[in-house]
Amino acid sequence: MYIDNNARRLLDEEFFCIQSHPRTGAAILNRMGCGRTLAPAALYHHCYYNGKGGYPNDVPSCPEEIKGIVDALSVADSLDAATDNIGRCYNLAKPFHALLEELRVQSGTRYAPNVVALFEDERFCQQLAENTDAERKRVYLQVYHAGSEEK
């Protein structure tokens, strides 16, 4: 909560805290009985496609049976984080087209080329950008109203 309330660059200590979320998410999903695919996908979703970057950096290579899920989740998570100007006040949102360029540049290293290739379809990109923005606003409004009703 504290980290998301600061409109400034993150301190190293704060970024270290953020880097713990794959392990925390995996632990929660394991407790919920989702240990076969979803928990490992949460653990690996910030590890680079080529295995040479990201975090956590002390895990073995991503198991082949969940690699496709992790590849899609990594792109989806980056898309959400990079274009979110509401819930991540410590980092300004990027325009959708700027994110697409980053995905293309990092295809094969950070991101799976087969997932990045999906973004070559202009209509898909346009609809995804519109739906992402509209859905994000809907969810944030829902959370805001739920929080204000509790007070």
C-alpha positions, 0 to 999 in steps of 0.5 A, spaced: 500 500 500 505 504 501 509 503 495 503 505 491 501 511 494 508 515 492 508 519 486 516 518 485 521 513 483 522 507 487 527 506 492 531 500 492 528 497 498 521 498 495 523 495 488 526 489 492 519 488 496 516 489 489 520 483 487 517 478 492 511 478 489 512 472 485 513 468 491 508 471 495 503 470 489 505 463 488 505 461 495 497 464 496 496 460 489 499 453 492 494 454 499 488 455 494 490 448 491 492 451 484 499 448 485 500 444 479 500 450 474 498 457 476 502 457 482 508 456 478 506 461 473 506 466 478 513 464 480 516 465 473 512 470 470 518 475 471 523 471 469 525 472 462 523 468 456 531 466 454 532 465 462 537 470 462 534 476 466 528 477 471 526 475 478 526 471 482 533 469 479 534 463 484 529 459 481 531 453 476 529 454 469 521 454 467 518 447 467 516 446 460 509 444 461 507 451 464 512 455 459 506 457 454 502 460 460 508 463 463 510 466 456 503 469 455 502 471 463 509 475 462 506 479 456 499 480 459 503 483 466 507 487 462 502 490 458 498 492 464 503 495 468 506 499 463 499 502 461 496 503 468 496 510 470 491 509 476 494 504 480 501 505 479 503 512 481 510 511 482 511 510 474 507 514 469 503 510 464 506 509 457 502 509 450 499 503 448 504 503 441 510 505 446 509 498 449 508 495 443 515 497 440 518 495 447 515 488 446 518 487 439 524 490 441 525 485 447 522 479 443 526 473 444 530 475 450 524 478 455 518 476 451 516 469 447 516 471 440 510 467 439 506 471 444 509 478 441 507 476 434 500 476 436 500 484 436 502 484 429 494 484 428 492 492 428 485 490 429 487 486 435 491 491 438 486 497 437 481 492 441 485 490 446 487 497 448 480 499 448 478 493 452 484 494 457 483 501 459 475 500 459 476 494 464 481 497 468 477 503 469 471 499 471 475 495 476 478 501 479 471 504 480 468 498 483 474 497 488 473 505 490 466 504 491 466 498 495 472 501 499 467 507 500 461 503 502 465 500 508 467 507 511 
